[in-house]
Amino acid sequence: MLDQLENTSPKIFITGIGTDVGKTIASAIVVEALEADYFKPVQAGDLEYSDTDKVQELVMNSRSKFHENSYALHTPMSPHAAAAIDNIAIDIKEINIPQVDNPLVIEGAGGLLVPLNEEHTILDLIQPEYHVIVVSRHYLGSINHTLMTLHTLKEKGCKVSVIFNGEEHKTTERIITKMADVSVIGRIDNEPYFDKSVVAEYADMFKENLLAMTQNNN
């Protein structure tokens, strides 16, 4: 159960400022860099080629393990709505975080306040001991969305870092970093494609910052 865990290895929760901001690519990079296991608690839609499948396809190391979703829903919608279509209700007590020896990367769905049911959101899956990485992709309004996400996590007492994704916007990245007072793991460029070799290159670039993040308990 979520509230019964005693973690002996780092847990990294990857969330985003919204949908389609690059959480799955970022997850693959972090998994490769740390040779971590991967777990997506709730998959909504794309069951034939899920986010777990995508990350597994992009990871080169042989140490990582890929764990089954707690909920695999058929419709690409907010989890609470996709679950209703499948005639089920998501119970967060049934989302059991894998007990592993490796670091564990946990990928959320959408943004922090995406509903899982009528009481809980993705934010309720994040535990105090997790290291949270927020993926921020640049678009008009992304500063506001990023700062709100970071503020919400900091209010909960989370340890937070950022990965920027997409074309570089120095003024945007600078103001977010300054106003939120967060560390930056790195930035993912607009690549023409992502495969194992590209992910491995980013993993090498991000590894030092990721290791520093997981070793920092402040």
C-alpha positions in Angstrom: 0.0 0.0 0.0 1.1 3.6 -0.6 1.1 4.4 3.1 2.9 1.3 4.2 6.2 1.6 2.3 9.7 1.7 3.7 11.9 2.7 0.8 15.5 1.5 0.7 16.2 2.7 -2.8 15.5 6.1 -4.5 12.0 6.6 -5.9 11.8 9.2 -8.6 8.3 10.4 -9.6 8.1 12.1 -13.0 5.2 14.4 -13.6 4.5 17.2 -16.1 2.9 20.5 -16.4 0.2 18.9 -18.6 -0.2 16.3 -21.3 2.2 15.7 -24.2 5.1 17.6 -22.5 7.6 14.7 -22.8 7.2 12.7 -19.5 7.8 9.3 -21.2 11.0 10.4 -23.0 12.2 12.0 -19.8 11.4 8.8 -17.9 13.4 6.7 -20.4 16.4 9.0 -20.0 16.2 8.8 -16.2 15.7 5.0 -16.3 18.8 4.6 -18.5 20.9 7.0 -16.5 20.2 5.3 -13.2 19.7 1.8 -14.5 16.4 2.1 -12.7 13.2 0.1 -12.8 10.1 1.7 -14.3 6.5 1.7 -13.1 3.5 3.6 -14.6 0.6 3.1 -12.0 -2.2 4.1 -14.4 -2.2 3.8 -18.2 -5.2 5.3 -20.0 -5.4 4.3 -23.6 -2.7 3.0 -26.0 -2.7 -0.4 -24.3 -1.2 -2.1 -27.4 1.8 0.2 -27.3 1.8 1.6 -23.8 4.2 4.0 -22.1 5.9 1.0 -20.5 6.4 -0.5 -23.9 7.9 2.8 -25.2 10.3 3.2 -22.3 11.4 -0.4 -22.5 12.1 0.0 -26.2 14.2 3.1 -25.6 16.3 1.7 -22.7 19.6 0.0 -23.5 20.8 -1.4 -20.1 19.9 -4.9 -19.0 19.4 -4.2 -15.3 16.2 -2.2 -15.5 12.9 -4.1 -15.0 9.5 -2.9 -16.2 6.5 -3.4 -13.9 2.9 -3.9 -14.8 0.4 -1.1 -14.5 -1.9 -1.2 -11.5 -4.7 0.0 -13.8 -4.6 -0.4 -17.6 -7.6 1.5 -19.0 -8.8 1.4 -22.6 -9.7 5.0 -23.3 -7.2 7.9 -23.7 -8.9 10.2 -21.2 -8.4 11.5 -17.6 -8.0 8.3 -15.5 -11.3 8.9 -13.6 -13.2 9.1 -16.8 -11.4 6.2 -18.5 -12.1 4.1 -15.5 -15.8 4.9 -15.6 -16.0 3.8 -19.2 -14.4 0.5 -18.2 -17.0 0.2 -15.3 -14.4 0.4 -12.6 -13.2 2.9 -10.0 -9.6 3.5 -9.2 -8.7 2.8 -5.6 -5.3 4.3 -4.7 -5.0 1.7 -2.0 -4.7 -0.9 -4.8 -1.8 0.9 -6.3 1.2 -0.9 -4.9 4.6 0.5 -5.6 7.0 -2.3 -6.6 9.5 -3.2 -3.9 12.8 -3.2 -5.8 16.6 -3.1 -5.2 17.2 -0.7 -8.1 16.1 3.0 -8.1 12.5 3.2 -9.3 11.1 5.7 -11.8 7.4 6.2 -11.4 5.6 8.1 -14.3 2.4 9.9 -13.6 -0.4 10.7 -16.0 -1.0 14.2 -17.3 -0.4 16.8 -14.6 -0.5 16.8 -10.8 -4.2 17.5 -10.4 -5.5 15.0 -13.0 -8.3 13.1 -11.2 -7.9 9.4 -10.4 -11.4 9.2 -8.8 -13.8 11.6 -7.1 -11.4 12.1 -4.2 -7.8 11.7 -5.4 -5.5 13.1 -8.0 -2.0 12.2 -9.3 -0.6 14.3 -6.5 -1.9 11.8 -3.9 0.4 9.2 -5.4 3.5 11.2 -4.5 5.1 10.3 -1.2 7.3 12.6 0.9 10.4 10.5 0.3 10.1 10.7 -3.5 12.3 12.9 -5.6 10.0 14.6 -8.0 11.0 15.7 -11.5 8.7 18.1 -13.3 8.9 18.1 -17.1 8.3 21.5 -18.5 7.7 22.1 -22.2 7.8 25.6 -23.6 4.5 27.1 -24.9 2.5 30.3 -24.3 1.4 29.9 -20.7 4.0 27.3 -19.7 5.7 29.6 -17.2 2.4 29.9 -15.2 1.7 26.1 -15.4 5.3 25.2 -14.4 5.4 27.6 -11.4 2.0 26.4 -10.2 3.1 22.8 -10.4 6.4 23.5 -8.6 4.6 25.6 -6.0 2.1 22.8 -5.3 4.8 20.2 -4.9 6.9 22.5 -2.6 3.8 23.1 -0.5 3.6 19.4 0.0 7.2 19.3 1.1 8.5 17.5 -1.9 12.1 17.5 -3.2 11.8 18.9 -6.7 13.9 19.3 -9.8 13.0 20.3 -13.4 13.8 18.9 -16.9 13.1 21.4 -19.7 11.9 19.9 -23.0 11.9 21.5 -26.4 13.5 24.5 -28.1 15.6 26.5 -25.6 14.0 29.6 -24.2 16.6 31.1 -21.9 14.4 33.8 -20.4 11.7 31.3 -19.6 14.1 28.8 -18.1 15.9 31.5 -16.1 12.7 33.0 -14.5 11.3 29.6 -13.6 14.6 28.5 -12.0 14.9 31.7 -10.1 11.3 32.1 -8.9 10.9 28.5 -8.0 14.4 28.0 -6.6 14.8 24.6 -8.1 17.7 22.6 -9.6 17.6 21.8 -13.3 18.5 18.2 -14.4 18.9 19.2 -18.0 17.1 20.1 -21.2 15.9 17.8 -24.0 16.1 19.3 -27.4 13.6 19.0 -30.2 15.2 15.8 -31.7 14.2 14.5 -35.1 13.7 11.1 -33.4 14.4 9.2 -30.2 16.0 5.8 -30.1 18.2 3.9 -27.7 21.4 5.7 -28.7 19.8 9.2 -28.4 18.3 8.3 -25.0 21.7 7.0 -23.9 23.4 10.3 -24.9 21.0 12.2 -22.8 21.4 9.7 -20.0 25.1 10.4 -20.0 24.5 14.1 -19.9 22.0 14.0 -17.1 23.6 11.3 -15.0 25.7 13.5 -12.7 22.8 15.8 -11.9 20.4 12.8 -11.3 22.9 11.2 -8.9 23.3 14.5 -7.0 19.5 14.8 -6.8 19.0 11.3 -5.4 21.8 11.8 -2.8 20.4 15.1 -1.7 17.9 14.7 1.2 17.3 18.4 1.7 
